[in-house]
């Protein structure tokens, strides 16, 4: 029983660190536009196509199933990753939309966002560097 209690406690501690990870929404450092929570949600759901200055938005997602993506979907989009996947499947099937490209890692997101002034993505807040500008933290 003592072993079970210790194992359970360790599992809870590990799980809770994932569920409280802070997510940073990032744009290119030269991008000075402001985005509300609703703007962010609409952009990642394919409903907002341009920044307020008229520039086209390039939305970047992390790979389906990644911890950071799951947290982003839950905190920023208020849906599970499975719900988001079903949403995009429906749009693709009906010919009404195409999901954002999926990148493998935070490093890939930071590299692309820092090289494209129209890009927006998200990463674990611990991985943010000075090549991008944080517009929101969840």
N, CA, C and O of each residue as an XYZ file, in Angstrom:
552
protein
N       0.831     -1.199      0.000
C       0.000      0.000      0.000
C       0.871      1.257      0.000
O       0.538      2.248     -0.650
N       1.974      1.212      0.723
C       2.880      2.349      0.789
C       3.445      2.655     -0.599
O       3.542      3.819     -0.987
N       3.818      1.612     -1.345
C       4.329      1.763     -2.703
C       3.276      2.391     -3.617
O       3.585      3.274     -4.417
N       2.041      1.930     -3.491
C       0.941      2.453     -4.300
C       0.730      3.941     -4.023
O       0.526      4.713     -4.960
N       0.775      4.352     -2.776
C       0.568      5.750     -2.399
C       1.670      6.629     -2.977
O       1.389      7.701     -3.512
N       2.916      6.188     -2.876
C       4.032      6.969     -3.422
C       3.939      7.071     -4.939
O       4.169      8.139     -5.506
N       3.607      5.978     -5.591
C       3.478      5.967     -7.045
C       2.359      6.903     -7.494
O       2.512      7.651     -8.460
N       1.247      6.854     -6.792
C       0.117      7.719     -7.119
C       0.493      9.187     -6.942
O       0.149     10.017     -7.783
N       1.187      9.512     -5.869
C       1.603     10.886     -5.607
C       2.544     11.384     -6.701
O       2.399     12.515     -7.165
N       3.491     10.574     -7.114
C       4.419     10.956     -8.185
C       3.658     11.176     -9.490
O       3.917     12.144    -10.205
N       2.732     10.293     -9.798
C       1.935     10.426    -11.016
C       1.144     11.729    -11.009
O       1.100     12.428    -12.021
N       0.531     12.058     -9.903
C      -0.260     13.290     -9.793
C       0.634     14.511     -9.974
O       0.246     15.466    -10.647
N       1.810     14.491     -9.390
C       2.732     15.616     -9.524
C       3.176     15.790    -10.976
O       3.236     16.914    -11.474
N       3.482     14.706    -11.645
C       3.890     14.786    -13.046
C       2.757     15.270    -13.927
O       2.957     16.132    -14.782
N       1.572     14.726    -13.727
C       0.411     15.112    -14.525
C       0.054     16.570    -14.309
O      -0.264     17.274    -15.267
N       0.098     17.033    -13.078
C      -0.289     18.411    -12.796
C       0.661     19.404    -13.432
O       0.235     20.504    -13.783
N       1.933     19.065    -13.595
C       2.859     19.999    -14.238
C       2.495     20.192    -15.695
O       2.682     21.283    -16.233
N       1.980     19.158    -16.349
C       1.557     19.303    -17.736
C       0.290     20.126    -17.844
O       0.147     20.927    -18.768
N      -0.620     19.940    -16.924
C      -1.904     20.626    -17.039
C      -1.812     22.097    -16.631
O      -2.761     22.848    -16.853
N      -0.704     22.525    -16.044
C      -0.544     23.918    -15.673
C       0.540     24.612    -16.485
O       1.002     25.689    -16.109
N       0.950     24.009    -17.591
C       1.956     24.626    -18.432
C       1.391     25.908    -19.023
O       0.239     25.942    -19.456
N       2.187     26.947    -19.040
C       1.748     28.208    -19.616
C       2.068     28.210    -21.103
O       3.165     27.835    -21.519
N       1.102     28.633    -21.887
C       1.238     28.676    -23.338
C       1.411     30.132    -23.752
O       0.678     31.004    -23.286
N       2.383     30.395    -24.631
C       2.603     31.744    -25.151
C       2.213     31.788    -26.622
O       2.677     30.976    -27.422
N       1.355     32.746    -26.970
C       0.998     32.996    -28.360
C       2.040     33.983    -28.872
O       2.240     35.046    -28.284
N       2.704     33.624    -29.972
C       3.816     34.436    -30.460
C       3.612     34.872    -31.909
O       3.025     34.155    -32.720
N       4.113     36.063    -32.204
C       4.147     36.598    -33.559
C       5.570     37.075    -33.826
O       6.405     37.113    -32.922
N       5.830     37.433    -35.060
C       7.126     37.965    -35.437
C       7.411     39.227    -34.619
O       6.497     39.992    -34.309
N       8.664     39.434    -34.277
C       9.040     40.581    -33.453
C       8.665     41.910    -34.102
O       8.430     42.888    -33.392
N       8.603     41.971    -35.429
C       8.254     43.214    -36.121
C       6.748     43.435    -36.212
O       6.313     44.519    -36.603
N       5.951     42.445    -35.864
C       4.496     42.534    -35.950
C       3.976     43.256    -34.706
O       4.066     42.732    -33.595
N       3.443     44.436    -34.893
C       2.998     45.267    -33.758
C       1.486     45.245    -33.536
O       0.981     45.981    -32.688
N       0.760     44.419    -34.279
C      -0.688     44.371    -34.104
C      -1.048     43.764    -32.759
O      -0.296     42.970    -32.194
N      -2.214     44.154    -32.257
C      -2.713     43.580    -31.014
C      -3.830     42.599    -31.351
O      -4.564     42.782    -32.322
N      -3.942     41.574    -30.547
C      -4.952     40.541    -30.760
C      -5.675     40.258    -29.456
O      -5.046     40.043    -28.420
N      -6.992     40.259    -29.513
C      -7.786     39.886    -28.345
C      -7.837     38.364    -28.259
O      -7.423     37.669    -29.187
N      -8.341     37.856    -27.148
C      -8.536     36.410    -27.008
C      -9.427     35.886    -28.130
O      -9.180     34.817    -28.688
N     -10.470     36.658    -28.451
C     -11.392     36.252    -29.508
C     -10.705     36.250    -30.882
O     -10.951     35.363    -31.700
N      -9.845     37.243    -31.131
C      -9.090     37.277    -32.388
C      -8.209     36.035    -32.519
O      -8.129     35.432    -33.589
N      -7.558     35.665    -31.437
C      -6.686     34.489    -31.448
C      -7.508     33.239    -31.752
O      -7.132     32.427    -32.598
N      -8.615     33.098    -31.066
C      -9.476     31.938    -31.293
C      -9.962     31.902    -32.739
O      -9.911     30.856    -33.386
N     -10.426     33.027    -33.241
C     -10.929     33.084    -34.616
C      -9.826     32.784    -35.633
O     -10.078     32.116    -36.637
N      -8.615     33.268    -35.384
C      -7.494     33.000    -36.300
C      -7.199     31.505    -36.357
O      -7.034     30.946    -37.441
N      -7.132     30.864    -35.208
C      -6.783     29.442    -35.170
C      -7.945     28.538    -35.597
O      -7.750     27.347    -35.840
N      -9.138     29.100    -35.685
C     -10.291     28.347    -36.185
C     -10.550     28.668    -37.660
O     -11.536     28.201    -38.231
N      -9.679     29.456    -38.273
C      -9.791     29.761    -39.692
C     -10.806     30.828    -40.031
O     -11.163     30.991    -41.197
N     -11.277     31.557    -39.037
C     -12.314     32.560    -39.267
C     -11.762     33.979    -39.405
O     -12.426     34.846    -39.973
N     -10.566     34.220    -38.897
C      -9.902     35.519    -39.027
C      -8.716     35.313    -39.949
O      -7.790     34.570    -39.623
N      -8.742     35.965    -41.090
C      -7.731     35.731    -42.126
C      -6.675     36.829    -42.212
O      -5.604     36.621    -42.782
N      -6.980     38.003    -41.641
C      -6.060     39.134    -41.739
C      -5.924     39.834    -40.392
O      -6.856     39.873    -39.589
N      -4.727     40.388    -40.170
C      -4.499     41.233    -39.008
C      -5.247     42.555    -39.218
O      -5.722     42.836    -40.319
N      -5.346     43.345    -38.180
C      -6.055     44.628    -38.277
C      -5.402     45.582    -39.279
O      -6.063     46.489    -39.786
N      -4.112     45.386    -39.570
C      -3.431     46.248    -40.545
C      -3.620     45.760    -41.987
O      -3.100     46.375    -42.918
N      -4.359     44.659    -42.177
C      -4.638     44.142    -43.507
C      -3.721     43.028    -43.977
O      -3.984     42.402    -45.004
N      -2.650     42.774    -43.242
C      -1.728     41.694    -43.612
C      -2.367     40.335    -43.367
O      -3.091     40.141    -42.390
N      -2.089     39.401    -44.267
C      -2.624     38.050    -44.146
C      -1.988     37.330    -42.948
O      -0.794     37.481    -42.689
N      -2.780     36.561    -42.235
C      -2.299     35.798    -41.078
C      -1.862     34.407    -41.535
O      -2.594     33.723    -42.250
N      -0.683     34.000    -41.125
C      -0.207     32.636    -41.343
C      -0.227     31.920    -39.996
O       0.654     32.121    -39.160
N      -1.234     31.091    -39.799
C      -1.418     30.381    -38.534
C      -0.596     29.092    -38.549
O      -0.584     28.362    -39.540
N       0.086     28.827    -37.440
C       0.893     27.613    -37.292
C       0.431     26.817    -36.085
O       0.237     27.371    -35.003
N       0.259     25.530    -36.272
C      -0.146     24.628    -35.203
C       1.005     23.693    -34.867
O       1.889     23.451    -35.689
N       0.980     23.179    -33.666
C       1.875     22.083    -33.318
C       1.213     20.762    -33.687
O       0.005     20.702    -33.914
N       2.001     19.729    -33.742
C       1.539     18.397    -34.120
C       0.405     17.927    -33.206
O       0.447     18.108    -31.989
N      -0.612     17.318    -33.831
C      -1.739     16.763    -33.078
C      -1.214     15.761    -32.049
O      -0.395     14.900    -32.372
N      -1.684     15.879    -30.833
C      -1.287     14.965    -29.771
C      -0.172     15.482    -28.885
O       0.106     14.887    -27.843
N       0.479     16.581    -29.270
C       1.550     17.102    -28.417
C       0.945     17.743    -27.171
O      -0.179     18.245    -27.209
N       1.674     17.726    -26.095
C       1.192     18.269    -24.823
C       0.870     19.754    -24.965
O      -0.167     20.215    -24.486
N       1.757     20.504    -25.622
C       1.536     21.938    -25.775
C       0.288     22.212    -26.609
O      -0.485     23.118    -26.295
N       0.092     21.432    -27.668
C      -1.114     21.611    -28.495
C      -2.372     21.313    -27.689
O      -3.349     22.057    -27.772
N      -2.357     20.248    -26.922
C      -3.521     19.913    -26.100
C      -3.864     21.057    -25.143
O      -5.031     21.408    -24.972
N      -2.833     21.629    -24.526
C      -3.040     22.742    -23.600
C      -3.560     23.980    -24.330
O      -4.464     24.662    -23.847
N      -2.982     24.263    -25.497
C      -3.434     25.404    -26.285
C      -4.908     25.250    -26.662
O      -5.702     26.172    -26.478
N      -5.262     24.088    -27.187
C      -6.652     23.851    -27.591
C      -7.601     24.035    -26.418
O      -8.671     24.627    -26.561
N      -7.208     23.530    -25.265
C      -8.060     23.612    -24.080
C      -8.152     25.044    -23.556
O      -9.246     25.519    -23.249
N      -7.022     25.733    -23.453
C      -7.004     27.056    -22.840
C      -7.419     28.179    -23.791
O      -8.191     29.057    -23.407
N      -6.926     28.162    -25.002
C      -7.189     29.265    -25.928
C      -8.452     29.053    -26.750
O      -9.212     29.994    -26.980
N      -8.678     27.813    -27.195
C      -9.822     27.544    -28.064
C     -11.019     26.984    -27.306
O     -12.118     26.878    -27.851
N     -10.794     26.629    -26.045
C     -11.866     26.110    -25.175
C     -12.490     24.823    -25.707
O     -13.685     24.585    -25.534
N     -11.666     23.992    -26.360
C     -12.120     22.711    -26.901
C     -10.995     21.692    -26.734
O      -9.836     22.056    -26.535
N     -11.353     20.420    -26.818
C     -10.330     19.381    -26.783
C      -9.673     19.295    -28.163
O     -10.232     19.755    -29.158
N      -8.499     18.709    -28.204
C      -7.810     18.537    -29.485
C      -8.629     17.675    -30.434
O      -8.608     17.901    -31.644
N      -9.345     16.697    -29.907
C     -10.202     15.851    -30.746
C     -11.340     16.666    -31.360
O     -11.697     16.457    -32.519
N     -11.905     17.584    -30.594
C     -12.966     18.440    -31.125
C     -12.431     19.344    -32.235
O     -13.102     19.567    -33.243
N     -11.227     19.857    -32.042
C     -10.611     20.717    -33.061
C     -10.332     19.909    -34.320
O     -10.568     20.385    -35.431
N      -9.828     18.687    -34.151
C      -9.554     17.837    -35.307
C     -10.848     17.539    -36.074
O     -10.859     17.562    -37.305
N     -11.923     17.262    -35.356
C     -13.216     16.997    -36.000
C     -13.727     18.244    -36.720
O     -14.287     18.142    -37.812
N     -13.543     19.397    -36.130
C     -13.947     20.665    -36.735
C     -13.257     20.849    -38.086
O     -13.904     21.160    -39.086
N     -11.926     20.652    -38.104
C     -11.182     20.833    -39.347
C     -11.513     19.742    -40.361
O     -11.555     20.011    -41.561
N     -11.744     18.539    -39.905
C     -12.125     17.455    -40.829
C     -13.414     17.806    -41.557
O     -13.543     17.574    -42.759
N     -14.360     18.363    -40.823
C     -15.637     18.762    -41.421
C     -15.433     19.851    -42.476
O     -16.016     19.789    -43.559
N     -14.604     20.847    -42.158
C     -14.343     21.929    -43.111
C     -13.603     21.431    -44.354
O     -13.904     21.851    -45.471
N     -12.648     20.545    -44.155
C     -11.908     19.996    -45.289
C     -12.839     19.178    -46.178
O     -12.818     19.315    -47.401
N     -13.648     18.332    -45.562
C     -14.568     17.472    -46.307
C     -15.564     18.285    -47.124
O     -15.914     17.912    -48.244
N     -16.021     19.408    -46.550
C     -17.003     20.242    -47.242
C     -16.352     21.224    -48.213
O     -17.049     21.937    -48.934
N     -15.029     21.263    -48.234
C     -14.324     22.177    -49.125
C     -14.313     23.616    -48.646
O     -14.049     24.528    -49.430
N     -14.597     23.833    -47.374
C     -14.710     25.190    -46.837
C     -13.473     25.657    -46.075
O     -13.427     26.796    -45.610
N     -12.490     24.807    -45.947
C     -11.311     25.233    -45.203
C     -10.200     24.222    -45.226
O     -10.379     23.062    -45.599
N      -9.042     24.699    -44.816
C      -7.845     23.868    -44.738
C      -7.175     24.166    -43.398
O      -6.949     25.331    -43.072
N      -6.855     23.142    -42.624
C      -6.266     23.401    -41.302
C      -4.875     24.023    -41.413
O      -4.194     23.869    -42.426
N      -4.466     24.723    -40.365
C      -3.125     25.303    -40.359
C      -2.062     24.206    -40.460
O      -2.292     23.075    -40.032
N      -0.911     24.538    -41.021
C       0.173     23.555    -41.063
C       0.601     23.169    -39.647
O       0.578     23.991    -38.731
N       0.989     21.909    -39.487
C       1.427     21.406    -38.182
C       2.945     21.276    -38.168
O       3.543     20.702    -39.078
N       3.544     21.809    -37.136
C       4.987     21.716    -36.954
C       5.279     20.770    -35.799
O       4.432     20.549    -34.934
N       6.469     20.222    -35.794
C       6.820     19.171    -34.844
C       7.165     19.698    -33.455
O       6.833     19.065    -32.453
N       7.827     20.847    -33.387
C       8.328     21.288    -32.086
C       8.201     22.790    -31.894
O       7.971     23.539    -32.842
N       8.356     23.210    -30.650
C       8.377     24.638    -30.329
C       9.489     25.334    -31.104
O       9.313     26.455    -31.583
N      10.619     24.677    -31.225
C      11.762     25.233    -31.948
C      11.382     25.542    -33.401
O      11.758     26.584    -33.938
N      10.638     24.634    -34.029
C      10.190     24.851    -35.411
C       9.237     26.042    -35.502
O       9.334     26.848    -36.427
N       8.320     26.152    -34.544
C       7.377     27.274    -34.525
C       8.142     28.587    -34.370
O       7.893     29.540    -35.108
N       9.065     28.639    -33.422
C       9.832     29.863    -33.198
C      10.631     30.251    -34.443
O      10.703     31.430    -34.789
N      11.225     29.275    -35.111
C      12.019     29.552    -36.312
C      11.148     30.138    -37.418
O      11.535     31.115    -38.061
N       9.988     29.556    -37.642
C       9.118     30.036    -38.725
C       8.492     31.388    -38.383
O       8.413     32.268    -39.240
N       8.052     31.558    -37.145
C       7.463     32.836    -36.737
C       8.512     33.948    -36.825
O       8.203     35.058    -37.258
N       9.739     33.658    -36.419
C      10.775     34.697    -36.457
C      11.186     35.057    -37.879
O      11.751     36.127    -38.103
N      10.909     34.178    -38.848
C      11.309     34.451    -40.231
C      10.161     34.957    -41.110
O      10.395     35.335    -42.257
N       8.931     34.972    -40.597
C       7.779     35.410    -41.397
C       6.963     36.416    -40.596
O       6.408     36.084    -39.549
N       6.895     37.644    -41.091
C       6.220     38.715    -40.343
C       4.714     38.497    -40.193
O       4.079     39.166    -39.378
N       4.135     37.584    -40.957
C       2.697     37.325    -40.867
C       2.344     36.113    -40.007
O       1.166     35.852    -39.766
N       3.334     35.381    -39.550
C       3.089     34.132    -38.827
C       2.652     34.375    -37.388
O       3.058     35.335    -36.733
N       1.809     33.461    -36.929
C       1.395     33.414    -35.523
C       1.378     31.945    -35.116
O       0.921     31.085    -35.869
N       1.874     31.676    -33.933
C       1.897     30.311    -33.419
C       1.868     30.331    -31.905
O       1.625     31.368    -31.288
N       2.113     29.200    -31.328
C       2.138     29.095    -29.871
C       3.205     28.100    -29.466
O       3.513     27.161    -30.200
N       3.763     28.318    -28.292
C       4.804     27.453    -27.744
C       4.650     27.401    -26.234
O       3.946     28.218    -25.642
N       5.307     26.443    -25.624
C       5.411     26.435    -24.172
C       6.123     27.727    -23.787
O       7.178     28.037    -24.341
N       5.568     28.478    -22.856
C       6.108     29.788    -22.488
C       7.572     29.716    -22.047
O       8.305     30.696    -22.183
N       7.998     28.586    -21.530
C       9.391     28.430    -21.105
C      10.365     28.473    -22.280
O      11.554     28.724    -22.086
N       9.875     28.232    -23.492
C      10.748     28.167    -24.662
C      10.797     29.458    -25.473
O      11.482     29.512    -26.495
N      10.090     30.493    -25.043
C      10.084     31.760    -25.775
C      11.478     32.381    -25.725
O      12.154     32.365    -24.696
N      11.888     32.933    -26.882
C      13.155     33.647    -26.931
C      12.921     35.046    -27.502
O      11.780     35.428    -27.762
N      13.986     35.799    -27.695
C      13.822     37.187    -28.132
C      13.649     37.351    -29.647
O      13.654     38.477    -30.144
N      13.499     36.261    -30.378
C      13.281     36.355    -31.824
C      11.810     36.570    -32.166
O      11.473     36.817    -33.324
N      10.925     36.477    -31.158
C       9.484     36.613    -31.373
C       8.904     37.552    -30.324
O       9.561     37.900    -29.343
N       7.654     37.955    -30.554
C       6.954     38.799    -29.586
C       5.748     38.029    -29.055
O       4.962     37.476    -29.823
N       5.615     38.003    -27.748
C       4.481     37.327    -27.106
C       3.293     38.284    -27.106
O       3.400     39.412    -26.627
N       2.161     37.831    -27.644
C       0.954     38.673    -27.663
C      -0.042     38.261    -26.584
O      -0.921     39.040    -26.214
N       0.095     37.055    -26.090
C      -0.832     36.565    -25.058
C      -0.238     35.341    -24.390
O       0.482     34.565    -25.018
N      -0.541     35.176    -23.129
C      -0.184     33.957    -22.386
C      -1.452     33.357    -21.813
O      -2.314     34.061    -21.287
N      -1.548     32.041    -21.924
C      -2.682     31.321    -21.354
C      -2.166     30.355    -20.312
O      -2.952     29.636    -19.694
